[in-house]
């Protein structure tokens, strides 16, 4: 049988609202609701199918499998910055 641990946690308002609504809907205490939600999230992450478009290389960078070229933070920054001239072209 699992042992319960009593503790205080600080939740963001939306996380509290979600957990509270889940607890009320299932007729269970808030602590049990949070435990169930965490367990469900943990199991979901383990069953996710990896993206066929992006993979991580041995250094942790994302790569396009077809090319093997890494997607660096600099590339993301460059592509995310708006060019003001593009807005009026």
Phi and psi restraints in degrees (range 20) as a CNS / XPLOR table:
assign (resid 1 and name C) (resid 2 and name N)
       (resid 2 and name CA) (resid 2 and name C) 1.0 -73.6 20.0 2
assign (resid 2 and name N) (resid 2 and name CA)
       (resid 2 and name C) (resid 3 and name N) 1.0 145.3 20.0 2
assign (resid 2 and name C) (resid 3 and name N)
       (resid 3 and name CA) (resid 3 and name C) 1.0 -94.3 20.0 2
assign (resid 3 and name N) (resid 3 and name CA)
       (resid 3 and name C) (resid 4 and name N) 1.0 136.7 20.0 2
assign (resid 3 and name C) (resid 4 and name N)
       (resid 4 and name CA) (resid 4 and name C) 1.0 -88.6 20.0 2
assign (resid 4 and name N) (resid 4 and name CA)
       (resid 4 and name C) (resid 5 and name N) 1.0 145.0 20.0 2
assign (resid 4 and name C) (resid 5 and name N)
       (resid 5 and name CA) (resid 5 and name C) 1.0 -117.2 20.0 2
assign (resid 5 and name N) (resid 5 and name CA)
       (resid 5 and name C) (resid 6 and name N) 1.0 128.5 20.0 2
assign (resid 5 and name C) (resid 6 and name N)
       (resid 6 and name CA) (resid 6 and name C) 1.0 -92.4 20.0 2
assign (resid 6 and name N) (resid 6 and name CA)
       (resid 6 and name C) (resid 7 and name N) 1.0 127.0 20.0 2
assign (resid 6 and name C) (resid 7 and name N)
       (resid 7 and name CA) (resid 7 and name C) 1.0 -154.0 20.0 2
assign (resid 7 and name N) (resid 7 and name CA)
       (resid 7 and name C) (resid 8 and name N) 1.0 169.0 20.0 2
assign (resid 7 and name C) (resid 8 and name N)
       (resid 8 and name CA) (resid 8 and name C) 1.0 -110.1 20.0 2
assign (resid 8 and name N) (resid 8 and name CA)
       (resid 8 and name C) (resid 9 and name N) 1.0 139.6 20.0 2
assign (resid 8 and name C) (resid 9 and name N)
       (resid 9 and name CA) (resid 9 and name C) 1.0 -132.7 20.0 2
assign (resid 9 and name N) (resid 9 and name CA)
       (resid 9 and name C) (resid 10 and name N) 1.0 151.3 20.0 2
assign (resid 9 and name C) (resid 10 and name N)
       (resid 10 and name CA) (resid 10 and name C) 1.0 -102.4 20.0 2
assign (resid 10 and name N) (resid 10 and name CA)
       (resid 10 and name C) (resid 11 and name N) 1.0 120.3 20.0 2
assign (resid 10 and name C) (resid 11 and name N)
       (resid 11 and name CA) (resid 11 and name C) 1.0 -111.4 20.0 2
assign (resid 11 and name N) (resid 11 and name CA)
       (resid 11 and name C) (resid 12 and name N) 1.0 147.8 20.0 2
assign (resid 11 and name C) (resid 12 and name N)
       (resid 12 and name CA) (resid 12 and name C) 1.0 -69.5 20.0 2
assign (resid 12 and name N) (resid 12 and name CA)
       (resid 12 and name C) (resid 13 and name N) 1.0 151.0 20.0 2
assign (resid 12 and name C) (resid 13 and name N)
       (resid 13 and name CA) (resid 13 and name C) 1.0 -53.3 20.0 2
assign (resid 13 and name N) (resid 13 and name CA)
       (resid 13 and name C) (resid 14 and name N) 1.0 -41.9 20.0 2
assign (resid 13 and name C) (resid 14 and name N)
       (resid 14 and name CA) (resid 14 and name C) 1.0 -68.3 20.0 2
assign (resid 14 and name N) (resid 14 and name CA)
       (resid 14 and name C) (resid 15 and name N) 1.0 -33.1 20.0 2
assign (resid 14 and name C) (resid 15 and name N)
       (resid 15 and name CA) (resid 15 and name C) 1.0 -69.0 20.0 2
assign (resid 15 and name N) (resid 15 and name CA)
       (resid 15 and name C) (resid 16 and name N) 1.0 -41.7 20.0 2
assign (resid 15 and name C) (resid 16 and name N)
       (resid 16 and name CA) (resid 16 and name C) 1.0 -63.4 20.0 2
assign (resid 16 and name N) (resid 16 and name CA)
       (resid 16 and name C) (resid 17 and name N) 1.0 -46.4 20.0 2
assign (resid 16 and name C) (resid 17 and name N)
       (resid 17 and name CA) (resid 17 and name C) 1.0 -59.0 20.0 2
assign (resid 17 and name N) (resid 17 and name CA)
       (resid 17 and name C) (resid 18 and name N) 1.0 -42.2 20.0 2
assign (resid 17 and name C) (resid 18 and name N)
       (resid 18 and name CA) (resid 18 and name C) 1.0 -65.4 20.0 2
assign (resid 18 and name N) (resid 18 and name CA)
       (resid 18 and name C) (resid 19 and name N) 1.0 -48.5 20.0 2
assign (resid 18 and name C) (resid 19 and name N)
       (resid 19 and name CA) (resid 19 and name C) 1.0 -64.1 20.0 2
assign (resid 19 and name N) (resid 19 and name CA)
       (resid 19 and name C) (resid 20 and name N) 1.0 -39.8 20.0 2
assign (resid 19 and name C) (resid 20 and name N)
       (resid 20 and name CA) (resid 20 and name C) 1.0 -63.7 20.0 2
assign (resid 20 and name N) (resid 20 and name CA)
       (resid 20 and name C) (resid 21 and name N) 1.0 -45.2 20.0 2
assign (resid 20 and name C) (resid 21 and name N)
       (resid 21 and name CA) (resid 21 and name C) 1.0 -63.6 20.0 2
assign (resid 21 and name N) (resid 21 and name CA)
       (resid 21 and name C) (resid 22 and name N) 1.0 -39.7 20.0 2
assign (resid 21 and name C) (resid 22 and name N)
       (resid 22 and name CA) (resid 22 and name C) 1.0 -62.7 20.0 2
assign (resid 22 and name N) (resid 22 and name CA)
       (resid 22 and name C) (resid 23 and name N) 1.0 -44.2 20.0 2
assign (resid 22 and name C) (resid 23 and name N)
       (resid 23 and name CA) (resid 23 and name C) 1.0 -62.0 20.0 2
assign (resid 23 and name N) (resid 23 and name CA)
       (resid 23 and name C) (resid 24 and name N) 1.0 -46.6 20.0 2
assign (resid 23 and name C) (resid 24 and name N)
       (resid 24 and name CA) (resid 24 and name C) 1.0 -63.1 20.0 2
assign (resid 24 and name N) (resid 24 and name CA)
       (resid 24 and name C) (resid 25 and name N) 1.0 -43.2 20.0 2
assign (resid 24 and name C) (resid 25 and name N)
       (resid 25 and name CA) (resid 25 and name C) 1.0 -64.6 20.0 2
assign (resid 25 and name N) (resid 25 and name CA)
       (resid 25 and name C) (resid 26 and name N) 1.0 -30.2 20.0 2
assign (resid 25 and name C) (resid 26 and name N)
       (resid 26 and name CA) (resid 26 and name C) 1.0 -101.5 20.0 2
assign (resid 26 and name N) (resid 26 and name CA)
       (resid 26 and name C) (resid 27 and name N) 1.0 -0.8 20.0 2
assign (resid 26 and name C) (resid 27 and name N)
       (resid 27 and name CA) (resid 27 and name C) 1.0 64.3 20.0 2
assign (resid 27 and name N) (resid 27 and name CA)
       (resid 27 and name C) (resid 28 and name N) 1.0 37.5 20.0 2
assign (resid 27 and name C) (resid 28 and name N)
       (resid 28 and name CA) (resid 28 and name C) 1.0 -126.2 20.0 2
assign (resid 28 and name N) (resid 28 and name CA)
       (resid 28 and name C) (resid 29 and name N) 1.0 160.4 20.0 2
assign (resid 28 and name C) (resid 29 and name N)
       (resid 29 and name CA) (resid 29 and name C) 1.0 -64.4 20.0 2
assign (resid 29 and name N) (resid 29 and name CA)
       (resid 29 and name C) (resid 30 and name N) 1.0 155.3 20.0 2
assign (resid 29 and name C) (resid 30 and name N)
       (resid 30 and name CA) (resid 30 and name C) 1.0 -57.6 20.0 2
assign (resid 30 and name N) (resid 30 and name CA)
       (resid 30 and name C) (resid 31 and name N) 1.0 -43.2 20.0 2
assign (resid 30 and name C) (resid 31 and name N)
       (resid 31 and name CA) (resid 31 and name C) 1.0 -60.0 20.0 2
assign (resid 31 and name N) (resid 31 and name CA)
       (resid 31 and name C) (resid 32 and name N) 1.0 -42.5 20.0 2
assign (resid 31 and name C) (resid 32 and name N)
       (resid 32 and name CA) (resid 32 and name C) 1.0 -66.4 20.0 2
assign (resid 32 and name N) (resid 32 and name CA)
       (resid 32 and name C) (resid 33 and name N) 1.0 -37.8 20.0 2
assign (resid 32 and name C) (resid 33 and name N)
       (resid 33 and name CA) (resid 33 and name C) 1.0 -61.8 20.0 2
assign (resid 33 and name N) (resid 33 and name CA)
       (resid 33 and name C) (resid 34 and name N) 1.0 -45.6 20.0 2
assign (resid 33 and name C) (resid 34 and name N)
       (resid 34 and name CA) (resid 34 and name C) 1.0 -62.5 20.0 2
assign (resid 34 and name N) (resid 34 and name CA)
       (resid 34 and name C) (resid 35 and name N) 1.0 -41.5 20.0 2
assign (resid 34 and name C) (resid 35 and name N)
       (resid 35 and name CA) (resid 35 and name C) 1.0 -61.1 20.0 2
assign (resid 35 and name N) (resid 35 and name CA)
       (resid 35 and name C) (resid 36 and name N) 1.0 -45.6 20.0 2
assign (resid 35 and name C) (resid 36 and name N)
       (resid 36 and name CA) (resid 36 and name C) 1.0 -63.0 20.0 2
assign (resid 36 and name N) (resid 36 and name CA)
       (resid 36 and name C) (resid 37 and name N) 1.0 -43.1 20.0 2
assign (resid 36 and name C) (resid 37 and name N)
       (resid 37 and name CA) (resid 37 and name C) 1.0 -64.0 20.0 2
assign (resid 37 and name N) (resid 37 and name CA)
       (resid 37 and name C) (resid 38 and name N) 1.0 -40.5 20.0 2
assign (resid 37 and name C) (resid 38 and name N)
       (resid 38 and name CA) (resid 38 and name C) 1.0 -64.8 20.0 2
assign (resid 38 and name N) (resid 38 and name CA)
       (resid 38 and name C) (resid 39 and name N) 1.0 -41.8 20.0 2
assign (resid 38 and name C) (resid 39 and name N)
       (resid 39 and name CA) (resid 39 and name C) 1.0 -62.6 20.0 2
assign (resid 39 and name N) (resid 39 and name CA)
       (resid 39 and name C) (resid 40 and name N) 1.0 -42.7 20.0 2
assign (resid 39 and name C) (resid 40 and name N)
       (resid 40 and name CA) (resid 40 and name C) 1.0 -63.1 20.0 2
assign (resid 40 and name N) (resid 40 and name CA)
       (resid 40 and name C) (resid 41 and name N) 1.0 -42.6 20.0 2
assign (resid 40 and name C) (resid 41 and name N)
       (resid 41 and name CA) (resid 41 and name C) 1.0 -63.7 20.0 2
assign (resid 41 and name N) (resid 41 and name CA)
       (resid 41 and name C) (resid 42 and name N) 1.0 -41.2 20.0 2
assign (resid 41 and name C) (resid 42 and name N)
       (resid 42 and name CA) (resid 42 and name C) 1.0 -63.4 20.0 2
assign (resid 42 and name N) (resid 42 and name CA)
       (resid 42 and name C) (resid 43 and name N) 1.0 -43.0 20.0 2
assign (resid 42 and name C) (resid 43 and name N)
       (resid 43 and name CA) (resid 43 and name C) 1.0 -68.5 20.0 2
assign (resid 43 and name N) (resid 43 and name CA)
       (resid 43 and name C) (resid 44 and name N) 1.0 -35.0 20.0 2
assign (resid 43 and name C) (resid 44 and name N)
       (resid 44 and name CA) (resid 44 and name C) 1.0 -65.4 20.0 2
assign (resid 44 and name N) (resid 44 and name CA)
       (resid 44 and name C) (resid 45 and name N) 1.0 -43.1 20.0 2
assign (resid 44 and name C) (resid 45 and name N)
       (resid 45 and name CA) (resid 45 and name C) 1.0 -62.4 20.0 2
assign (resid 45 and name N) (resid 45 and name CA)
       (resid 45 and name C) (resid 46 and name N) 1.0 -33.8 20.0 2
assign (resid 45 and name C) (resid 46 and name N)
       (resid 46 and name CA) (resid 46 and name C) 1.0 -73.9 20.0 2
assign (resid 46 and name N) (resid 46 and name CA)
       (resid 46 and name C) (resid 47 and name N) 1.0 -22.4 20.0 2
assign (resid 46 and name C) (resid 47 and name N)
       (resid 47 and name CA) (resid 47 and name C) 1.0 -102.1 20.0 2
assign (resid 47 and name N) (resid 47 and name CA)
       (resid 47 and name C) (resid 48 and name N) 1.0 3.1 20.0 2
assign (resid 47 and name C) (resid 48 and name N)
       (resid 48 and name CA) (resid 48 and name C) 1.0 -67.3 20.0 2
assign (resid 48 and name N) (resid 48 and name CA)
       (resid 48 and name C) (resid 49 and name N) 1.0 140.0 20.0 2
assign (resid 48 and name C) (resid 49 and name N)
       (resid 49 and name CA) (resid 49 and name C) 1.0 -85.9 20.0 2
assign (resid 49 and name N) (resid 49 and name CA)
       (resid 49 and name C) (resid 50 and name N) 1.0 130.5 20.0 2
assign (resid 49 and name C) (resid 50 and name N)
       (resid 50 and name CA) (resid 50 and name C) 1.0 -61.3 20.0 2
assign (resid 50 and name N) (resid 50 and name CA)
       (resid 50 and name C) (resid 51 and name N) 1.0 148.5 20.0 2
assign (resid 50 and name C) (resid 51 and name N)
       (resid 51 and name CA) (resid 51 and name C) 1.0 -68.2 20.0 2
assign (resid 51 and name N) (resid 51 and name CA)
       (resid 51 and name C) (resid 52 and name N) 1.0 130.8 20.0 2
assign (resid 51 and name C) (resid 52 and name N)
       (resid 52 and name CA) (resid 52 and name C) 1.0 -74.6 20.0 2
assign (resid 52 and name N) (resid 52 and name CA)
       (resid 52 and name C) (resid 53 and name N) 1.0 -13.9 20.0 2
assign (resid 52 and name C) (resid 53 and name N)
       (resid 53 and name CA) (resid 53 and name C) 1.0 -88.3 20.0 2
assign (resid 53 and name N) (resid 53 and name CA)
       (resid 53 and name C) (resid 54 and name N) 1.0 -32.1 20.0 2
assign (resid 53 and name C) (resid 54 and name N)
       (resid 54 and name CA) (resid 54 and name C) 1.0 -127.7 20.0 2
assign (resid 54 and name N) (resid 54 and name CA)
       (resid 54 and name C) (resid 55 and name N) 1.0 139.1 20.0 2
assign (resid 54 and name C) (resid 55 and name N)
       (resid 55 and name CA) (resid 55 and name C) 1.0 -134.1 20.0 2
assign (resid 55 and name N) (resid 55 and name CA)
       (resid 55 and name C) (resid 56 and name N) 1.0 160.0 20.0 2
assign (resid 55 and name C) (resid 56 and name N)
       (resid 56 and name CA) (resid 56 and name C) 1.0 -98.4 20.0 2
assign (resid 56 and name N) (resid 56 and name CA)
       (resid 56 and name C) (resid 57 and name N) 1.0 135.3 20.0 2
assign (resid 56 and name C) (resid 57 and name N)
       (resid 57 and name CA) (resid 57 and name C) 1.0 -85.0 20.0 2
assign (resid 57 and name N) (resid 57 and name CA)
       (resid 57 and name C) (resid 58 and name N) 1.0 -177.3 20.0 2
assign (resid 57 and name C) (resid 58 and name N)
       (resid 58 and name CA) (resid 58 and name C) 1.0 -65.9 20.0 2
assign (resid 58 and name N) (resid 58 and name CA)
       (resid 58 and name C) (resid 59 and name N) 1.0 -14.3 20.0 2
assign (resid 58 and name C) (resid 59 and name N)
       (resid 59 and name CA) (resid 59 and name C) 1.0 -97.5 20.0 2
assign (resid 59 and name N) (resid 59 and name CA)
       (resid 59 and name C) (resid 60 and name N) 1.0 -0.9 20.0 2
assign (resid 59 and name C) (resid 60 and name N)
       (resid 60 and name CA) (resid 60 and name C) 1.0 92.8 20.0 2
assign (resid 60 and name N) (resid 60 and name CA)
       (resid 60 and name C) (resid 61 and name N) 1.0 -1.8 20.0 2
assign (resid 60 and name C) (resid 61 and name N)
       (resid 61 and name CA) (resid 61 and name C) 1.0 -79.8 20.0 2
assign (resid 61 and name N) (resid 61 and name CA)
       (resid 61 and name C) (resid 62 and name N) 1.0 147.9 20.0 2
assign (resid 61 and name C) (resid 62 and name N)
       (resid 62 and name CA) (resid 62 and name C) 1.0 -76.8 20.0 2
assign (resid 62 and name N) (resid 62 and name CA)
       (resid 62 and name C) (resid 63 and name N) 1.0 143.8 20.0 2
assign (resid 62 and name C) (resid 63 and name N)
       (resid 63 and name CA) (resid 63 and name C) 1.0 -130.4 20.0 2
assign (resid 63 and name N) (resid 63 and name CA)
       (resid 63 and name C) (resid 64 and name N) 1.0 154.3 20.0 2
assign (resid 63 and name C) (resid 64 and name N)
       (resid 64 and name CA) (resid 64 and name C) 1.0 -87.6 20.0 2
assign (resid 64 and name N) (resid 64 and name CA)
       (resid 64 and name C) (resid 65 and name N) 1.0 118.9 20.0 2
assign (resid 64 and name C) (resid 65 and name N)
       (resid 65 and name CA) (resid 65 and name C) 1.0 -57.9 20.0 2
assign (resid 65 and name N) (resid 65 and name CA)
       (resid 65 and name C) (resid 66 and name N) 1.0 -34.2 20.0 2
assign (resid 65 and name C) (resid 66 and name N)
       (resid 66 and name CA) (resid 66 and name C) 1.0 -65.2 20.0 2
assign (resid 66 and name N) (resid 66 and name CA)
       (resid 66 and name C) (resid 67 and name N) 1.0 -34.0 20.0 2
assign (resid 66 and name C) (resid 67 and name N)
       (resid 67 and name CA) (resid 67 and name C) 1.0 -105.5 20.0 2
assign (resid 67 and name N) (resid 67 and name CA)
       (resid 67 and name C) (resid 68 and name N) 1.0 -29.2 20.0 2
assign (resid 67 and name C) (resid 68 and name N)
       (resid 68 and name CA) (resid 68 and name C) 1.0 77.2 20.0 2
assign (resid 68 and name N) (resid 68 and name CA)
       (resid 68 and name C) (resid 69 and name N) 1.0 4.1 20.0 2
assign (resid 68 and name C) (resid 69 and name N)
       (resid 69 and name CA) (resid 69 and name C) 1.0 -81.0 20.0 2
assign (resid 69 and name N) (resid 69 and name CA)
       (resid 69 and name C) (resid 70 and name N) 1.0 131.9 20.0 2
assign (resid 69 and name C) (resid 70 and name N)
       (resid 70 and name CA) (resid 70 and name C) 1.0 -71.9 20.0 2
assign (resid 70 and name N) (resid 70 and name CA)
       (resid 70 and name C) (resid 71 and name N) 1.0 149.9 20.0 2
assign (resid 70 and name C) (resid 71 and name N)
       (resid 71 and name CA) (resid 71 and name C) 1.0 -99.5 20.0 2
assign (resid 71 and name N) (resid 71 and name CA)
       (resid 71 and name C) (resid 72 and name N) 1.0 108.2 20.0 2
assign (resid 71 and name C) (resid 72 and name N)
       (resid 72 and name CA) (resid 72 and name C) 1.0 -90.1 20.0 2
assign (resid 72 and name N) (resid 72 and name CA)
       (resid 72 and name C) (resid 73 and name N) 1.0 160.3 20.0 2
assign (resid 72 and name C) (resid 73 and name N)
       (resid 73 and name CA) (resid 73 and name C) 1.0 -57.7 20.0 2
assign (resid 73 and name N) (resid 73 and name CA)
       (resid 73 and name C) (resid 74 and name N) 1.0 -33.2 20.0 2
assign (resid 73 and name C) (resid 74 and name N)
       (resid 74 and name CA) (resid 74 and name C) 1.0 -65.7 20.0 2
assign (resid 74 and name N) (resid 74 and name CA)
       (resid 74 and name C) (resid 75 and name N) 1.0 -38.4 20.0 2
assign (resid 74 and name C) (resid 75 and name N)
       (resid 75 and name CA) (resid 75 and name C) 1.0 -64.8 20.0 2
assign (resid 75 and name N) (resid 75 and name CA)
       (resid 75 and name C) (resid 76 and name N) 1.0 -42.2 20.0 2
assign (resid 75 and name C) (resid 76 and name N)
       (resid 76 and name CA) (resid 76 and name C) 1.0 -62.7 20.0 2
assign (resid 76 and name N) (resid 76 and name CA)
       (resid 76 and name C) (resid 77 and name N) 1.0 -44.8 20.0 2
assign (resid 76 and name C) (resid 77 and name N)
       (resid 77 and name CA) (resid 77 and name C) 1.0 -61.5 20.0 2
assign (resid 77 and name N) (resid 77 and name CA)
       (resid 77 and name C) (resid 78 and name N) 1.0 -45.3 20.0 2
assign (resid 77 and name C) (resid 78 and name N)
       (resid 78 and name CA) (resid 78 and name C) 1.0 -61.1 20.0 2
assign (resid 78 and name N) (resid 78 and name CA)
       (resid 78 and name C) (resid 79 and name N) 1.0 -42.6 20.0 2
assign (resid 78 and name C) (resid 79 and name N)
       (resid 79 and name CA) (resid 79 and name C) 1.0 -74.9 20.0 2
assign (resid 79 and name N) (resid 79 and name CA)
       (resid 79 and name C) (resid 80 and name N) 1.0 -23.3 20.0 2
assign (resid 79 and name C) (resid 80 and name N)
       (resid 80 and name CA) (resid 80 and name C) 1.0 -86.6 20.0 2
assign (resid 80 and name N) (resid 80 and name CA)
       (resid 80 and name C) (resid 81 and name N) 1.0 -16.6 20.0 2
assign (resid 80 and name C) (resid 81 and name N)
       (resid 81 and name CA) (resid 81 and name C) 1.0 -79.2 20.0 2
assign (resid 81 and name N) (resid 81 and name CA)
       (resid 81 and name C) (resid 82 and name N) 1.0 129.7 20.0 2
assign (resid 81 and name C) (resid 82 and name N)
       (resid 82 and name CA) (resid 82 and name C) 1.0 -79.4 20.0 2
assign (resid 82 and name N) (resid 82 and name CA)
       (resid 82 and name C) (resid 83 and name N) 1.0 138.6 20.0 2
assign (resid 82 and name C) (resid 83 and name N)
       (resid 83 and name CA) (resid 83 and name C) 1.0 -95.1 20.0 2
assign (resid 83 and name N) (resid 83 and name CA)
       (resid 83 and name C) (resid 84 and name N) 1.0 113.9 20.0 2
assign (resid 83 and name C) (resid 84 and name N)
       (resid 84 and name CA) (resid 84 and name C) 1.0 -55.2 20.0 2
assign (resid 84 and name N) (resid 84 and name CA)
       (resid 84 and name C) (resid 85 and name N) 1.0 -29.8 20.0 2
assign (resid 84 and name C) (resid 85 and name N)
       (resid 85 and name CA) (resid 85 and name C) 1.0 -69.9 20.0 2
assign (resid 85 and name N) (resid 85 and name CA)
       (resid 85 and name C) (resid 86 and name N) 1.0 -27.7 20.0 2
assign (resid 85 and name C) (resid 86 and name N)
       (resid 86 and name CA) (resid 86 and name C) 1.0 -65.8 20.0 2
assign (resid 86 and name N) (resid 86 and name CA)
       (resid 86 and name C) (resid 87 and name N) 1.0 -28.8 20.0 2
assign (resid 86 and name C) (resid 87 and name N)
       (resid 87 and name CA) (resid 87 and name C) 1.0 -67.8 20.0 2
assign (resid 87 and name N) (resid 87 and name CA)
       (resid 87 and name C) (resid 88 and name N) 1.0 -23.3 20.0 2
assign (resid 87 and name C) (resid 88 and name N)
       (resid 88 and name CA) (resid 88 and name C) 1.0 -114.4 20.0 2
assign (resid 88 and name N) (resid 88 and name CA)
       (resid 88 and name C) (resid 89 and name N) 1.0 8.6 20.0 2
